[in-house]
Amino acid sequence: MKYTLITGASNGIGKEMAINCASRKMNLILVSLPNEKVGELASELAATHSVSAEFYECNLTELGAAQKLYDWTVEKGFAVNFLVNNAGFGGVGAFEKHDTGYINAMLDLNVKATTLLTHFFIPELKKNAPSYLLNTSSMAANFPVPYKSMYAATKIYVKNFTLALREELKEFGVCVCLLQPGATPTNQVVKSQIEGGGAMAKISVLSAQEVAAYAIDRTLRNHAKAIPGFKNRMSLAAAKLLPSSVKMKLAVNSAKNYE
Ligand SMILES: NC(=O)c1ccc[n+]([C@@H]2O[C@H](COP(=O)([O-])OP(=O)(O)OC[C@H]3O[C@@H](n4cnc5c(N)ncnc54)[C@H](OP(=O)(O)O)[C@@H]3O)[C@@H](O)[C@H]2O)c1
């Protein structure tokens, strides 16, 4: 039996991806931090969609967590043919004000967990091809973003890592897709950012359900990128025409709304 493994599956975009995949009759392994939510979601999806839905709780920022998750799937005999690296977090603020716990957690989750899970599961994806890898970056990965400096940088890493892997894995039947969502009201941090962001920030907002549906569809159809929302795609195209100094000024002004 083939499985789709989704990290960050208990909330927001990851949860909607799980629901979308279940409705396509895909079996699931849902991963999140230890709490009751992901187990309940797995039971609900299994019952509603008649799929196999397993769950695994762990803190992916902990040393060895990615390896343990991979080992658990092997021990259980779950053949993973779709890996979704979705768990990640963001935030705003002057870089110097972040404490080292925050800095380490962001690097460990957004960069290290994504990289290590991809590393462990590539042989499995090759073995179970045709297969899929979907990594969640952000619209923030398109340029340096003052006051979201680390977050944007981690997502630039995910972007380049994913697009490069797409070429490496092409010949093995592994379809690799990069997801770059814009503002999506999921957790309280993002909701407050959208609220404080003015009309421009609100205009391109999509629901987590729309983002997830678009991402899964684009991945299954072997597209390189999923940039949900016409307005996001248009603003990205327009941004390419602007000089870097203007883009930087716009980014700083927008970030000041959150201070
Ligand atoms: N929302 C946006 O506007 C937006 C925009 C661009 C990109 N993104 C990216 O999209 C992805 C999903 O974002 P979201 O807003 O949907 O997230 P979210 O609603 O905050 O949910 C985060 C998920 O990740 C899990 N998680 C958090 N820390 C974890 C850890 N250390 N180990 C294991 N699991 C962990 C959470 O588990 P618990 O529920 O158990 O805490 C939850 O399932 C992220 O990579 C984010 O950077 C989001």
The ligand as an ORCA input file, in Angstrom:
! r2SCAN-3c Opt
* xyz 0 1
  N       0.276     30.688      6.325
  C       0.915     31.443      5.454
  O       0.551     32.617      5.191
  C       2.100     30.904      4.716
  C       2.621     31.644      3.648
  C       3.733     31.151      2.962
  C       4.291     29.954      3.339
  N       3.775     29.252      4.397
  C       4.421     27.992      4.766
  O       3.450     26.966      4.706
  C       3.749     25.951      5.657
  C       2.514     25.684      6.504
  O       2.153     26.912      7.117
  P       0.777     27.077      7.932
  O       0.605     28.535      8.137
  O      -0.256     26.268      7.277
  O       1.211     26.388      9.322
  P       0.397     26.281     10.698
  O      -1.056     26.479     10.475
  O       1.088     27.135     11.699
  O       0.643     24.747     11.074
  C       1.934     24.302     11.296
  C       1.944     22.810     11.304
  O       3.300     22.385     11.497
  C       3.366     21.623     12.689
  N       4.624     21.917     13.362
  C       5.040     23.118     13.808
  N       6.245     23.004     14.385
  C       6.594     21.697     14.291
  C       7.712     20.950     14.730
  N       8.726     21.523     15.378
  N       7.742     19.614     14.485
  C       6.705     19.008     13.847
  N       5.624     19.666     13.407
  C       5.567     21.000     13.634
  C       2.165     22.053     13.519
  O       1.838     21.058     14.455
  P       0.870     21.390     15.727
  O      -0.489     21.777     15.164
  O       0.845     20.141     16.472
  O       1.496     22.545     16.451
  C       1.129     22.219     12.435
  O       0.644     20.965     12.025
  C       4.955     26.459      6.444
  O       6.127     25.901      5.913
  C       4.917     27.958      6.211
  O       6.190     28.550      6.318
  C       2.689     29.700      5.088
*
